[in-house]
Amino acid sequence: MADKRSIIDESHDFWSEIVLPLLTGHYPAETAQMAAGFFGYGSEVLRLDDEYSTDHHFGLRVNILLPQALMDAKGKAIEETLAALLPHTWRGRELREGYTRTKGVALASLDHHLLSTIGLDHPPQTLTEWLTIPEEDITHIIAGEVWHDPSAQFSAIRTTLLNYYPEPVRLRRLAHWSRYFSGMGVYALKRALLRNNTLYASTTFARSLRWGVQMAFMLDRTYYPYDKWLTEMFHRLPRMGPRLAHIVDKAAQLTTGWEEKLQLLHEMSDILDQAMVEDGLIAPHPRYKASATSGYRLLESAYAELIQKCPTEIKTLVPQWEQVHWESFHSGFVDQVDIADWRRMLVLEAE
C-alpha cells in the first residue's frame, strides 16, 4: 500500500507543471511566502487511499498556506486567478470542487490551518499547550508532503511536532490512559459481565481496547491516528505492535467470547505494564492477581506512579483527546455550504 503511486504523486506533478508556473508568473512575491504541498485531511495524506477513498472529497489537491495578513490582502485575488486559469481536467482527472473552492487548490492561512487542527496558531511552547492538542489532529500537520516552503515557517512547525511529545507530556498522557484503560475499562467490563449487562460490556470493551492500543502508540513514541487508520498503523509499531498483535486481533473478533475478551485485556495490562518497567517509567513489582469482583486494575498502580513523576503544573490537567478544534471549524464550514452541495459530498442520491 505504501509503495503504490498515490494521488499525492499525481498532485505533486500537477503542482510542478501547472500550479507553480501560474503562481510564479502572476504572484511571484506572494509565492515566495507560501507553503505548498499535500497535507491536512483524508486517508491520502498517509498514502492509505484505496478504491473506497475515491467516492468523496478525493482528487488532485494542492494545499497552500499563506501568512494571515497576506491571505487577507491577496487570498481572494489569488483564488480568482487560479479559478480562471486552471484547467477543468488534467491527465484525465476532473478538477472538482469539494472542500476546495479553486479546482484542486486549497488556499488557507497558516493560522487557520493550525487553529482548526491543533488549536494553536504557533508550535506548542509549554507543557500545558502540548496537552491541549488532540493527538489525532497532529496528523493533519505532520503527514503528507511539503514541496515548497521558502520561509520554512510551516516546515519548522512540522519539525517541532514530528519530534514527538516532551517527556513530561508523554508521562501525563500515559498516566491518563493507564487510569482509563484500567479503572474505566477492565474494571468496568468485569462489573458488566458480573451483572450480565451486555450493552455496557460492549461499549466499555471497545473503549478499553482503544485505550490500550493508544498506550502502545505512546510507548513507541508514535502519534495515535484516526481510528479508521488504526489497524494499518498499529501493525507498523516496531515494538508494541508485535507484542500486542495477537491480543488486538483476537479480542476484536465477534466470535471471541466475553470472558476471553476480559482475559485478553488482562494480558494486555501485563504487557503494557512490563514495557513501562523496561523503560524505567515505573518501578519493578511482584505479579498481582485479579480480583473476583473488580478485575485486574494493574495499570491504575502505574497511573499513580506516573502522575507523581509529572511536573506540578500538569498533574491535574486532563489531556485533550477529542477533535474539538476540527469540529468547531467543520461546523462553521457546513453552515456556509449549500445543502444540495453538502448532500453531493456525502454521496447521498435519491432512490
HELIX and SHEET records of a PDB file:
HELIX    1   1 ILE A    7  PHE A   14  1                                   8    
HELIX    2   2 TRP A   15  VAL A   19  3                                   5    
HELIX    3   3 LEU A   20  HIS A   26  1                                   7    
HELIX    4   4 PRO A   28  THR A   31  1                                   4    
HELIX    5   5 SER A   43  LEU A   46  5                                   4    
HELIX    6   6 SER A   53  ASP A   55  5                                   3    
HELIX    7   7 GLN A   68  LEU A   85  1                                  18    
HELIX    8   8 LEU A  110  LEU A  115  1                                   6    
HELIX    9   9 LEU A  127  LEU A  131  1                                   5    
HELIX   10  10 GLU A  135  ILE A  138  5                                   4    
HELIX   11  11 THR A  139  ILE A  142  1                                   4    
HELIX   12  12 GLN A  153  LEU A  162  1                                  10    
HELIX   13  13 GLU A  167  PHE A  181  1                                  15    
HELIX   14  14 SER A  182  VAL A  186  3                                   5    
HELIX   15  15 TYR A  187  LEU A  194  1                                   8    
HELIX   16  16 THR A  198  LEU A  219  1                                  22    
HELIX   17  17 ASP A  227  TRP A  229  5                                   3    
HELIX   18  18 LEU A  230  PHE A  234  1                                   5    
HELIX   19  19 MET A  240  ALA A  251  1                                  12    
HELIX   20  20 TRP A  258  GLU A  278  1                                  21    
HELIX   21  21 LEU A  298  LYS A  309  1                                  12    
HELIX   22  22 THR A  312  ILE A  314  5                                   3    
HELIX   23  23 VAL A  324  ASP A  335  1                                  12    
HELIX   24  24 ILE A  339  MET A  345  1                                   7    
SHEET    1   A 4 VAL A 105  SER A 109  0                                        
SHEET    2   A 4 VAL A  62  LEU A  66  1                                        
SHEET    3   A 4 ALA A  35  PHE A  38 -1                                        
SHEET    4   A 4 GLU A 145  HIS A 148 -1                                        
SHEET    1   B 2 THR A  89  TRP A  90  0                                        
SHEET    2   B 2 ARG A  93  GLU A  94 -1                                        
END                                                                             
